[in-house]
């Protein structure tokens, strides 16, 4: 798609340059202009060439509109494949994609993860209904999304669990992420005292053992304080 877009752009530039040259020759070269005006056959040929050129421009613009539609459809398909429809975060497949980067080898230094769990979602579902529970999941997901900006990847790992993966980072970066979450949740709970967000988390980073990424994620999950 990028190559096609590049070639279509170059085609449009060449056509516009050719148009500019033709306009200059016809309207600023008086002898050529009068020669065309006197010869009916030459005038007809020029008219046909102008018509073909105009149609070509129209088709190029149609191609650009078609490519824009394809790009929009691709973005929508990519979002459907890689995003969780309820939370708007990356889905389990996307989480697995991040994990597969480090599959079957020790985790390099600077890679860590945080497993987060909405700890009161069952209470909310039982007390206020699943629609309210879904709303809390969406709100918590938005908090995670805003808190992860420029820090880490975050996705919904399924149910009430969420995974944050840090690459080329340090412990201060993880602490900053959790501080952002706590600040936003405090503000949220003050504004929604009846239905508050409660969460727990487990951290696995800079472990002394040579762990694989799956072992690191499992360790973070075990460290969740339930």
N, C-alpha and C positions, 0 to 999 in steps of 0.2 A: 504493500500500500504506500509506503514512503517513497519507493522508487517511482511508482506510477504518478504520485503527486508531484515529484520532482520533474519528471519528463513532461507532464502536462503544463507545469508552470513554465518550463523552458519553451515549450511549444507556443504558449500564449505570448511570452516575451518576444519571440521571433516574429510572430504574426503581427503584433503591435508595432514592432520596428519596421517591418515591411509595409504596413499601412501608412506609417509616418513618411517613409520614403516616397511611396506612391502619391500621397497627397501633396508632398512638396514638389514632385516632378510635374504633376498635372496642373496645379494652381499657381506655381511660381515660375514654371518654364512656359512662357507665353506662346512660344512657337509650337511646342508640343500640344498645348491646350487647343490652339486654333487648328492644328493638323487633325486632331481627333474630332473636333467640332465639324470640320468640312467633310470628313469621310464617314459616310453612314455605316459602312461595313465595319470600320475600325471602332466606331462608336458602339455598334452592337456587341462586338467582341469585348470591349472594355466593360460594357454593362453586364455581360455574362460573367466576366472575371470578378467584377465587384459583387455580383450576386453569390457566386461560389465562395468568395472570401467572407462575405457576411454570414453565410450559412455555416462556414467552418468556425467562425467565432462563436456563433450560437451553440454549436455542438460542443465546443471546448468548455463553455460556461455550463452546459448541461452535464458534462463529465465532472466538473468540479462539484456541482450540486449532488450528483449521484455518489461521488466519493465521500461527501460530507454525510450523506445518509448512511453509507456503509460504515463510516467511522462511528456514528452515533449508535447504530445497531451493534457494532462490535463492542463498544463500551458497555452497552446494556447487557450484552451476553456475558462479557467478562465480569461485570458486577454480579450477575446471577450465578455464575459458576464459582466465583471466589469470595462472595460476601454472604454473610448470614442475613436472611431477609428480615428477621425480627430486630436484631440489634444494629444492623448496618456495619458491623465490624467484619473483619476477615473471618471466614468460616473454618471449619475443621480441616478441610482440604488445604486451605492456605497455611494453616498452622503446620500441617504435615509437610508442606512444601518447604517451609523454613527449616524444619527439623531435618529433612532429607539432605540439606546442604552439608550437614556434619555427620551423616550416617556412617556407622561402622568404623569410626575413628575417634580417638580421644578429643574431647572438646578443647579447642585452642584457648589460650589465655585471653581474657577480655570478653568471653561469651558466658552469659548467665541467663537465668530465667526466673520469673516470678509467677506462681500460680495463685490466682485470686478466686475466691468463692463467695457468692452471695449467701450469707449464712442464715438470713431470716426469710428467704423466699418462700419456704414451705408455710411458714406462719402467715405470710401475706396472702398466699393462695387460699389457705383455709379460712382466714378471717375476712378477707375482702374480695375473694374470687380471682380466677385466673387472669381475667382481663386487667385487673390492677397489678397482678404479679408480672404480666408481660410489660406493662407500662414502667414498672420499676426496673426490669431488665433493660429496657431501652434507655432509661435515664442513667442507669449505672454504666451502660455501654458508652453513652455520650461523655460521661465523666472520664472514663478510661481513654477514650479517643482524644479528648482535649489534653489530658495529662501526659499522653505519650508523645506529643508533638516534639520532634527533634531529639527524642530520647530512645525510643524503642519501637519494635513491632508489637502490636497487641491484637488478639483475635479471640473469638468465642470458641472455646474448646469443647463445648457441648453442655447442655443443661444450664446449670448455674455456675459453671467454671469458665474462667478466662485465663488466657496465657499471654504473658509479656516476655518477649525474647530480646535480650540486649546483646549487641555485637560491638566489638572494639570499644568496650566501656569499662567503667570502674564502679566500685561500690557507691561512690558519691552520686553517680548517675541514677542508680537504683533508688537510693534514698530520696533524691529529688523527685523522682516519679511518684513514690509513695506519699511524699509530703504534699504534692499537688493533689493527689486523690483525697487525702484526709481533709485538706482545706476545702475542696469542692463539696465533699460529702457533708462536712459541718454546715456549710451554707445551705445545702439542699435540705438537710434535716431540720434546720431552723425554719425554713420556708414550708416544710411539709411535716409538721410534728406528729400527725396521725399515722402516716405511712413512711417510716424512716428507712434508710438504707444501712444495713449492717453487713460487713464483709470481714473475711479472714484471708490471710495470705501466707504463702511459704516461699522462701527465697533459697535459691541454689546458685552460688557464685564463688569462683576462686576456691574450689574444693581441693583438699590435699590429694585426694585419689584421682587417678586418671579415668574419668568417667566418659561414657559416650553421651550423646545428646539425649537419647531416650532415658538413660539412667539419671541424667541431670533433671529432666522434667519430672520423672517419677519421684526423685528426692524432694523437689520443690513441693510436689503434691503431698507427700508424707509429712512435710513440715508445716502444713496448714494446721493452725490451732483450732480444733473443733470443740 
